[in-house]
């Protein structure tokens, strides 16, 4: 009993923290509001309405349904977006390039060169060459695949060394 009296403030703080966390979770839930066609009453629920119900209002956290991207990756991809240039006849080396980027959890856009216009665009950006694969990390670029150099570019841009748990792969063949 003496312990409880001396550490009453710790118990109160723990209770307050638990209550606050419960409220945050309740706020993050999605709720639905609709009029029940059979009874005409307004229904508010955390469950989606039955099929055929019209005029459903959805409230709550839209972010809860979106995949969570770690802060470091969001920051790096905003400042230094990644573009991987590949071609239809690049198989083994381009697979290695995709695997390296996906292994680090780095979201990227893959542009596959299919036409002469695509080749001309890359050639213009690479000073007359069209090496495949090519990597652009922000304004930095690298011709061809070389894992050490690619990892260095990604390190400098702030991408993590390994993919975070639950990250989704990028690239043309992941859809």
C-alpha positions as CSV (number, residue, x, y, z in Angstrom):
1,X,0.0,0.0,0.0
2,X,2.9,2.4,0.8
3,X,4.3,1.7,-2.7
4,X,1.0,2.7,-4.3
5,X,0.8,5.9,-2.3
6,X,4.4,6.9,-3.2
7,X,4.1,6.1,-6.9
8,X,0.5,7.2,-7.4
9,X,1.6,9.8,-10.0
10,X,3.2,6.9,-12.1
11,X,-0.1,5.0,-12.0
12,X,-2.1,8.1,-13.0
13,X,0.3,8.8,-15.9
14,X,0.1,5.2,-17.1
15,X,-3.7,5.4,-17.0
16,X,-3.7,8.7,-18.9
17,X,-1.3,7.3,-21.6
18,X,-3.4,4.2,-22.1
19,X,-6.5,6.3,-22.5
20,X,-4.8,8.6,-25.0
21,X,-3.6,5.7,-27.1
22,X,-7.0,4.1,-27.1
23,X,-8.5,7.5,-28.4
24,X,-5.8,7.7,-31.1
25,X,-6.7,4.2,-32.4
26,X,-10.4,5.1,-32.3
27,X,-9.8,8.2,-34.4
28,X,-7.7,6.3,-36.9
29,X,-10.6,3.9,-37.7
30,X,-12.8,4.4,-40.7
31,X,-16.5,4.8,-40.1
32,X,-19.4,4.6,-42.5
33,X,-22.8,6.4,-42.3
34,X,-25.8,5.4,-44.4
35,X,-29.6,5.2,-44.3
36,X,-30.9,1.7,-43.8
37,X,-33.4,1.3,-46.8
38,X,-35.6,-1.1,-44.8
39,X,-36.1,1.0,-41.6
40,X,-35.1,4.5,-42.8
41,X,-32.8,5.0,-39.8
42,X,-29.3,6.4,-40.0
43,X,-26.6,3.8,-39.4
44,X,-23.1,4.7,-38.2
45,X,-20.7,1.8,-38.1
46,X,-17.1,0.7,-38.4
47,X,-18.3,-2.0,-40.8
48,X,-19.0,-1.3,-44.5
49,X,-22.6,-1.1,-45.4
50,X,-24.4,-4.1,-47.1
51,X,-24.3,-4.2,-50.9
52,X,-26.8,-2.0,-52.7
53,X,-26.9,0.8,-50.1
54,X,-26.7,4.2,-51.7
55,X,-25.3,7.5,-50.4
56,X,-22.6,6.1,-48.1
57,X,-20.5,8.6,-46.2
58,X,-17.0,7.4,-45.3
59,X,-15.1,9.1,-42.5
60,X,-11.8,8.4,-40.8
61,X,-8.3,7.7,-41.7
62,X,-7.7,7.2,-45.4
63,X,-4.1,6.6,-44.6
64,X,-4.9,3.4,-42.7
65,X,-5.8,1.7,-46.0
66,X,-2.6,2.9,-47.7
67,X,0.7,1.1,-47.3
68,X,2.9,2.8,-44.8
69,X,6.1,4.1,-46.3
70,X,8.9,4.8,-43.7
71,X,9.9,8.4,-43.3
72,X,13.5,7.9,-44.6
73,X,12.2,6.4,-47.9
74,X,9.6,9.1,-48.3
75,X,12.2,11.8,-47.8
76,X,14.7,10.2,-50.2
77,X,12.2,9.5,-52.9
78,X,10.8,13.1,-52.8
79,X,14.3,14.6,-53.0
80,X,16.0,12.0,-55.2
81,X,13.4,10.0,-57.3
82,X,14.8,6.9,-59.0
83,X,14.3,6.1,-62.7
84,X,15.6,2.8,-64.0
85,X,16.0,2.6,-67.8
86,X,15.7,-0.9,-69.3
87,X,15.0,-2.5,-72.7
88,X,13.0,-5.5,-73.9
89,X,16.2,-7.5,-74.7
90,X,17.9,-6.8,-71.3
91,X,17.0,-9.8,-69.1
92,X,19.6,-11.0,-66.7
93,X,21.4,-7.7,-65.9
94,X,18.1,-5.8,-65.7
95,X,16.7,-8.4,-63.3
96,X,19.8,-7.9,-61.1
97,X,19.2,-4.1,-61.3
98,X,15.6,-4.5,-60.2
99,X,16.5,-6.9,-57.5
100,X,19.1,-4.5,-56.0
101,X,16.6,-1.6,-55.9
102,X,13.8,-3.7,-54.5
103,X,16.2,-5.3,-52.0
104,X,16.8,-1.9,-50.6
105,X,13.1,-1.0,-50.6
106,X,13.8,1.9,-53.0
107,X,10.7,2.8,-54.9
108,X,11.5,3.5,-58.6
109,X,10.0,4.1,-61.9
110,X,11.0,1.8,-64.7
111,X,11.1,3.1,-68.2
112,X,11.5,0.4,-70.8
113,X,12.9,1.5,-74.1
114,X,10.7,0.2,-76.8
115,X,10.9,2.8,-79.6
116,X,13.5,4.9,-81.3
117,X,12.1,7.9,-79.6
118,X,12.7,6.3,-76.2
119,X,16.3,5.5,-77.2
120,X,16.8,9.1,-78.4
121,X,15.4,10.5,-75.1
122,X,17.9,8.4,-73.1
123,X,20.7,9.2,-75.5
124,X,20.1,12.9,-75.1
125,X,20.2,12.6,-71.3
126,X,23.4,10.4,-71.4
127,X,25.4,12.5,-73.8
128,X,24.9,10.4,-76.9
129,X,25.0,6.9,-75.3
130,X,22.1,4.5,-74.5
131,X,23.6,2.1,-72.0
132,X,21.2,-0.4,-70.5
133,X,20.4,-0.5,-67.7
134,X,20.9,3.1,-66.6
135,X,20.0,4.5,-63.2
136,X,19.0,8.0,-62.4
137,X,18.9,9.0,-58.7
138,X,17.7,12.6,-58.6
139,X,20.1,14.4,-61.0
140,X,22.9,11.8,-60.6
141,X,23.1,9.0,-63.2
142,X,25.0,5.9,-63.8
143,X,25.6,4.0,-67.1
144,X,25.3,0.2,-66.9
145,X,24.9,-2.0,-63.9
146,X,27.5,-2.0,-61.2
147,X,26.2,-2.9,-57.8
148,X,28.8,-1.0,-55.7
149,X,28.3,2.2,-57.6
150,X,24.5,1.9,-57.5
151,X,24.6,1.3,-53.8
152,X,26.8,4.3,-53.3
153,X,24.3,6.5,-55.2
154,X,21.4,5.2,-53.1
155,X,23.4,5.6,-49.9
156,X,24.2,9.3,-50.7
157,X,20.5,9.9,-51.5
158,X,19.5,8.5,-48.1
159,X,17.8,5.2,-49.1
160,X,18.0,2.5,-46.5
161,X,20.5,-0.4,-46.9
162,X,17.7,-3.0,-46.7
163,X,14.0,-3.1,-47.5
164,X,11.8,-2.4,-44.5
165,X,9.4,-5.1,-43.5
166,X,6.4,-5.2,-45.8
167,X,7.8,-3.1,-48.5
168,X,6.4,-3.7,-52.0
169,X,8.6,-4.2,-55.0
170,X,8.7,-1.7,-57.8
171,X,9.2,-2.1,-61.6
172,X,7.3,-3.1,-64.7
173,X,7.1,-6.8,-63.9
174,X,5.7,-6.4,-60.4
175,X,2.1,-5.5,-61.3
